[in-house]
Amino acid sequence: MAHHKSALKRVRQNRKRKIANRNNKKRIKESIKEVFASDTYEVGFEKFKKANSLLDKLSLRGVIHKNTAANRKSSLAKHLNKIKAAEAK
C-alpha cells in the first residue's frame, strides 16, 4: 500500500476514474446496440444521433481513442444506410 499522501490521493482518483470510465463505456455499448436493434430508419437515425454525440464526447475526454470512435460511427452509418436501402425497395 502507498505511504505518501500524494500516492494515496492518486489511488482514490484512479478508483473514481475507473468506475466513471466503465460506466461511460457501458453507455456507449448500449447506445450502439440500440441503433443496431432499430427496425426503421427514422428510429435508428434518432438513436444514431445520440450515439454519435456520445462517441464524440467520450473520445474528446479520452475515454476511447478518436479512431475507435470514428470506426464505430462509420459502422453505425453503414448499418443505417442498409436499413434505408431496404425500406426504399
Secondary structure, DSSP 8 states (H G I E B T S, - for coil): ---SHHHHHHHHHHHHHHHHHHHHHHHHHHHHHHHHH--SHHHHHHHHHHHHHHHHHHHHHTSS-HHHHHHHHHHHHHHHHHHHHHHH-
